[in-house]
């Protein structure tokens, strides 16, 4: 399975960030994988944001759950992320990652089976 993130490189504060993870080599509706979003701010460690299963159930980090939505576009085999009201602290490289196990909130790279290359998002006016 291969993952590729895409989205705007620059977002203004208070706007909504929308990112897409295009999956190839497997259907996103498979029960084999859970589709995760993580991010890494400059100079900091990974932060787990949320996960969606092949059936469309989603779980979110408690710190983001009021602003974060993860969904699926099965016609395009894509997993999407929407983060409302972004702030400059949202500047980070955003990753989608596939895991065969449900590993909510893990920031251990070894626990994920496949990663996308990441996409840089800068939040600035």
Secondary structure as UniProt FT lines:
FT   STRAND          2..7
FT   STRAND          10..11
FT   TURN            13..14
FT   STRAND          17..24
FT   TURN            28..29
FT   STRAND          34..40
FT   TURN            42..43
FT   STRAND          46..52
FT   TURN            54..55
FT   STRAND          58..60
FT   TURN            62..67
FT   STRAND          68..73
FT   TURN            74..77
FT   STRAND          78..83
FT   HELIX           88..90
FT   STRAND          92..99
FT   TURN            104..105
FT   HELIX           109..111
FT   STRAND          114..115
FT   STRAND          119..123
//
